[in-house]
Protein backbone atom coordinates (compact mmCIF):
# COMPACT_ATOMS: atom_id res chain seq x y z
CA UNK A 1 0.00 0.00 0.00
CA UNK A 2 1.38 3.40 -0.92
CA UNK A 3 1.28 6.50 1.25
CA UNK A 4 -1.14 9.26 0.09
CA UNK A 5 0.70 12.01 -1.76
CA UNK A 6 1.06 15.63 -0.71
CA UNK A 7 -1.67 16.69 -3.15
CA UNK A 8 -4.19 14.48 -1.37
CA UNK A 9 -3.19 15.87 2.01
CA UNK A 10 -3.45 19.44 0.76
CA UNK A 11 -6.87 18.80 -0.77
CA UNK A 12 -8.04 17.28 2.52
CA UNK A 13 -6.75 20.29 4.47
CA UNK A 14 -8.38 22.70 2.03
CA UNK A 15 -11.68 20.81 2.24
CA UNK A 16 -11.57 20.80 6.06
CA UNK A 17 -10.76 24.50 6.19
CA UNK A 18 -13.61 25.25 3.78
CA UNK A 19 -16.06 23.12 5.79
CA UNK A 20 -15.12 24.91 9.02
CA UNK A 21 -15.48 28.31 7.35
CA UNK A 22 -18.84 27.46 5.75
CA UNK A 23 -20.18 26.09 9.05
CA UNK A 24 -19.03 29.19 10.91
CA UNK A 25 -20.59 31.61 8.44
CA UNK A 26 -23.87 29.66 8.53
CA UNK A 27 -23.96 29.70 12.33
CA UNK A 28 -23.04 33.39 12.47
CA UNK A 29 -25.92 34.12 10.10
CA UNK A 30 -28.41 31.94 12.01
CA UNK A 31 -27.61 32.83 15.62
CA UNK A 32 -25.29 35.83 15.50
CA UNK A 33 -21.54 36.18 15.80
CA UNK A 34 -21.37 36.75 19.55
CA UNK A 35 -23.73 33.85 20.35
CA UNK A 36 -21.72 31.35 18.30
CA UNK A 37 -18.94 29.43 20.02
CA UNK A 38 -15.90 27.70 18.59
CA UNK A 39 -17.25 24.42 19.95
CA UNK A 40 -20.50 24.89 17.99
CA UNK A 41 -18.57 25.68 14.81
CA UNK A 42 -16.35 22.63 15.26
CA UNK A 43 -19.33 20.35 15.89
CA UNK A 44 -21.18 21.69 12.84
CA UNK A 45 -18.07 21.10 10.70
CA UNK A 46 -17.55 17.60 12.11
CA UNK A 47 -14.16 18.34 13.67
CA UNK A 48 -12.83 18.75 17.20
CA UNK A 49 -12.36 22.22 18.67
CA UNK A 50 -8.60 21.50 18.65
CA UNK A 51 -8.80 20.90 14.89
CA UNK A 52 -10.60 24.23 14.56
CA UNK A 53 -7.62 25.95 16.21
CA UNK A 54 -5.16 24.22 13.86
CA UNK A 55 -6.89 26.01 10.98
CA UNK A 56 -7.96 29.26 12.64
CA UNK A 57 -6.23 30.85 15.66
CA UNK A 58 -9.47 32.48 16.85
CA UNK A 59 -13.16 32.83 16.02
CA UNK A 60 -12.41 36.23 14.43
CA UNK A 61 -10.05 34.57 11.97
CA UNK A 62 -12.69 32.24 10.56
CA UNK A 63 -15.06 35.20 10.09
CA UNK A 64 -12.43 37.26 8.30
CA UNK A 65 -10.68 34.55 6.29
CA UNK A 66 -10.88 34.49 2.54
CA UNK A 67 -7.44 33.38 1.25
CA UNK A 68 -7.55 36.05 -1.47
CA UNK A 69 -4.58 38.22 -0.43
CA UNK A 70 -1.82 35.89 -1.71
CA UNK A 71 -3.72 35.45 -4.99
CA UNK A 72 -4.13 39.21 -5.37
CA UNK A 73 -0.45 39.85 -4.66
CA UNK A 74 0.63 37.14 -7.09
CA UNK A 75 -1.64 38.48 -9.85
CA UNK A 76 -0.40 42.06 -9.29
CA UNK A 77 3.17 40.81 -9.51
CA UNK A 78 2.34 39.36 -12.94
CA UNK A 79 0.95 42.60 -14.39
CA UNK A 80 3.30 44.59 -16.64
CA UNK A 81 5.58 46.77 -14.53
CA UNK A 82 5.27 49.45 -17.20
CA UNK A 83 1.66 50.00 -16.17
CA UNK A 84 0.93 52.66 -13.54
CA UNK A 85 0.42 51.23 -10.05
CA UNK A 86 -3.26 52.18 -9.96
CA UNK A 87 -3.92 50.35 -13.24
CA UNK A 88 -2.11 47.23 -12.01
CA UNK A 89 -4.13 47.11 -8.77
CA UNK A 90 -7.42 48.07 -10.40
CA UNK A 91 -7.13 45.40 -13.08
CA UNK A 92 -6.43 42.63 -10.60
CA UNK A 93 -9.03 43.68 -8.02
CA UNK A 94 -11.82 44.15 -10.54
CA UNK A 95 -11.08 40.91 -12.43
CA UNK A 96 -10.75 38.98 -9.17
CA UNK A 97 -13.95 40.43 -7.74
CA UNK A 98 -15.82 39.59 -10.94
CA UNK A 99 -14.81 35.94 -10.55
CA UNK A 100 -15.72 35.83 -6.86
CA UNK A 101 -18.93 37.78 -7.42
CA UNK A 102 -19.99 35.43 -10.22
CA UNK A 103 -19.28 32.23 -8.29
CA UNK A 104 -19.68 33.09 -4.60
CA UNK A 105 -21.65 36.34 -4.39
CA UNK A 106 -24.01 35.37 -1.54
CA UNK A 107 -21.25 34.03 0.71
CA UNK A 108 -19.15 37.14 0.10
CA UNK A 109 -22.13 39.40 0.82
CA UNK A 110 -22.98 37.55 4.05
CA UNK A 111 -19.37 37.64 5.20
CA UNK A 112 -18.95 41.37 4.61
CA UNK A 113 -22.35 42.11 6.16
CA UNK A 114 -21.24 40.19 9.26
CA UNK A 115 -17.95 42.10 9.41
CA UNK A 116 -19.67 45.47 9.05
CA UNK A 117 -22.20 44.62 11.78
CA UNK A 118 -19.64 43.29 14.29
CA UNK A 119 -17.36 45.92 15.91
CA UNK A 120 -14.56 43.46 16.77
CA UNK A 121 -14.47 42.21 13.17
CA UNK A 122 -14.62 45.73 11.74
CA UNK A 123 -11.59 46.69 13.80
CA UNK A 124 -9.69 43.61 12.61
CA UNK A 125 -10.63 44.38 9.00
CA UNK A 126 -8.62 47.60 9.13
CA UNK A 127 -5.65 45.81 10.70
CA UNK A 128 -5.85 43.11 8.02
CA UNK A 129 -5.86 45.80 5.35
CA UNK A 130 -2.34 46.80 6.46
CA UNK A 131 -1.21 43.21 5.86
CA UNK A 132 -2.84 43.27 2.41
CA UNK A 133 -1.04 46.52 1.66
CA UNK A 134 2.32 44.96 2.61
CA UNK A 135 1.74 41.97 0.32
CA UNK A 136 0.86 44.23 -2.60
CA UNK A 137 3.89 46.44 -1.97
CA UNK A 138 6.13 43.36 -2.00
CA UNK A 139 4.54 42.20 -5.24
CA UNK A 140 5.21 45.62 -6.75
CA UNK A 141 8.80 45.66 -5.46
CA UNK A 142 8.05 49.08 -3.94
CA UNK A 143 10.92 51.12 -2.59
CA UNK A 144 13.62 48.63 -3.47
CA UNK A 145 15.62 51.17 -5.46
CA UNK A 146 14.21 54.55 -4.47
CA UNK A 147 12.79 55.33 -0.99
CA UNK A 148 10.85 58.36 -2.32
CA UNK A 149 9.20 56.27 -4.99
CA UNK A 150 8.50 53.62 -2.35
CA UNK A 151 6.62 56.21 -0.30
CA UNK A 152 4.57 57.28 -3.32
CA UNK A 153 3.74 53.67 -4.13
CA UNK A 154 2.73 53.04 -0.53
CA UNK A 155 0.35 56.00 -0.58
CA UNK A 156 -1.07 54.86 -3.93
CA UNK A 157 -1.64 51.30 -2.72
CA UNK A 158 -3.34 52.58 0.46
CA UNK A 159 -5.60 54.84 -1.62
CA UNK A 160 -6.51 51.95 -3.95
CA UNK A 161 -7.38 49.68 -1.04
CA UNK A 162 -9.43 52.44 0.61
CA UNK A 163 -11.34 52.99 -2.64
CA UNK A 164 -12.06 49.27 -3.02
CA UNK A 165 -13.05 48.93 0.64
CA UNK A 166 -15.41 51.89 0.36
CA UNK A 167 -17.08 50.27 -2.66
CA UNK A 168 -17.45 46.99 -0.74
CA UNK A 169 -18.98 48.77 2.26
CA UNK A 170 -21.43 50.66 0.03
CA UNK A 171 -22.36 47.37 -1.63
CA UNK A 172 -23.37 45.90 1.73
CA UNK A 173 -24.99 49.09 3.04
CA UNK A 174 -27.24 49.24 -0.04
CA UNK A 175 -28.26 45.60 0.28
CA UNK A 176 -26.17 44.40 -2.64
CA UNK A 177 -28.43 46.08 -5.18
CA UNK A 178 -25.53 47.16 -7.39
CA UNK A 179 -22.98 44.77 -8.84
CA UNK A 180 -19.86 44.81 -6.64
CA UNK A 181 -17.32 44.85 -9.50
CA UNK A 182 -19.15 47.85 -11.01
CA UNK A 183 -18.94 49.70 -7.69
CA UNK A 184 -15.22 48.99 -7.48
CA UNK A 185 -14.80 50.32 -11.03
CA UNK A 186 -16.69 53.49 -9.99
CA UNK A 187 -14.47 53.86 -6.92
CA UNK A 188 -11.33 53.68 -9.07
CA UNK A 189 -12.84 56.15 -11.55
CA UNK A 190 -13.42 58.54 -8.64
CA UNK A 191 -9.85 58.02 -7.46
CA UNK A 192 -8.53 58.76 -10.95
CA UNK A 193 -10.54 61.99 -11.18
CA UNK A 194 -9.24 63.13 -7.78
CA UNK A 195 -5.68 63.40 -9.13
C-alpha positions, 0 to 999 in steps of 0.5 A: 500500500502506498502513502497518500501524496502531498496533493491528497493531504493538501486537498483534505486540508483545504476541504476541512478549512472550507467546511469549518469556514462554511459552518461558521458563516452559517452559524453566524448568520443563524444565531449571530456572531457573539452567540456562536462558540468555537465548539459549535462551529467545530461540531457543525463542521464535524471536527474537534475544537482542537482541529478548529484551532489548527486552521484558525487561531481564533473565532475572528479569523474564521469570520475574516478569512478568505485566502484572497490576499496571496492570490491578489499579490501574485496576480499584481506581480504578474501585471506589466511593470510598465503599467501605472500602479493604480492600473495594475491594482485596479485590473487585478481587483476588478477581475478577481472580484468579478470571478468571486462575485460570479461564483460566490456572491451570496457568501461574500455578501454575508461575510462582509455584512457580518464584518460590518455589523460586528465591531470586533471584526470591523476593527480587525478588518482595518488591521488586516488591510495593512497586511494586504497593503504589505503583500501588494507592496512586496509584489510591486517591489516598492521602494527597493531602489528609491525610498521616495518612490517607495513612499509614493507607491505606498500612498497609492496602494493605500488609496486603492485599497481604501477605494475598493473597501469603500465600494465593498462597504457601500455594496453591503450598506445598499443591500447588494443592489448594485454589482460589486465589481461595477462599484469597485470600477466606480471607486477607481474612476473617482480616485482617478478623477481626484488626481 
